[in-house]
């Protein structure tokens, strides 16, 4: 299984970005997909995830600003990020968890920088 993330970049505070992550390989249809992030000097943290049953969970810090969605036919998960703040600056990692085996996979990370 491989995860290819894209969509990061430099954006001003208050701006928006949309991250995408495409999963390829031998993938069960029952899977959770989501996003973690890691800021310099901090631990990796969950940003948002959509479980294999469709439940969506968000970190408190991004609720009402970020929206996660998925396209099962394309094995793709998206993260729409609005009203970005400097504290959202981090490397964002795509994540996939196979429900049946509990095997998990990580993408290579995409850098999001929020700065004026």
N, C-alpha and C positions, 0 to 999 in steps of 0.2 A: 504494500500500500504506500502510495506517495501522495503528499499534500503540497499543492503549489498555491502559495498566497500571493496576492498582488493588491495594489491600490494605496499603499502608503505614500507619504510625501510630507512636504512642508505646507502648513496652512496657518493662517492668522487666527488668533483667538476669536471665537464666535463662528468660525467657518465650519465646513462640512467635508467629510471624506467618506468614501465607501470602499470597504475592503471585501475582497472576494477570495475564496479558497476552493479549489477544485481537487477532489479526491479521485485517484485512479488506482487500478489494480484489482485484486480480489476482495471485493467489499460486500459484506452482507447488507441487505436492505435495512436490517434493524441496527441502527447505529445512532449515537449521539455525536453532534458536531458543534464546535464552538470556538471561542477565542479566549486566549489568555494574553496577558501583557507583563512585561518586565521593564521597569524604569531603572535607570542607573542607580546602583547601590541598594536596590530593593529586591524583595523576593517576587517571583512570578505569582501573579494573581489571576483568578478567574474574572473575565469581563462579562461574558454572556455565553449561554449554551442552550441549544435546543435538543432535547432528549429524543430517544428513538420513538417515544410515544407522543412527541410533539409539544411537550411542556417546555416553556421558555423561562430561563432564570437569568437574572442580571445582578451584577454587583450594585450595591446601593449607590455608589458614586456615579454610576452611569444611567441609572433609571431615569426615564423621561427624556433622555438625550440620545441614547443609542437604541437601535432596533436590530435584532437578529432575525434572519429569515433563511429558508433553505429551499432548494429546488432538488427534490429527490431524483427526478429523472436525469438531472445533470450532475448528481453527486456534488453539489456546490452549496456552500454556505456563505452568506453575506453578512456584513456588519455595517449598517448605516450609522454614521457618527455625526451628530449635529451639535451645535453650540459647544464646539470644542474648547477646552481650557488648556492652559500650559501644563497643568498637572496630568493631562492625558498623554503627554509625551512619553513614549515607550516603544519598545519593540513588541509588536503584536504577533502572536503565534497562533496558527490554526491548530485545532485539536480534533481528533476523531477517536471514538471509543466504540468498539464492536460489542453489542449487547450480549451476544451469545457466549463469546470467549473471554470478554473483558480485556482483550488486547487493545492497547492504545497507541496512537501515532501522533507525531508532531510535524508541523510544517517548518520551513526554514526561517520564518520570521520576516516581518516587513516593518520598517521603521516609520513611525508617525511622530512628526515634530510639530508642536503647536507653539508658534512664536511670532511676535511682531517684528 
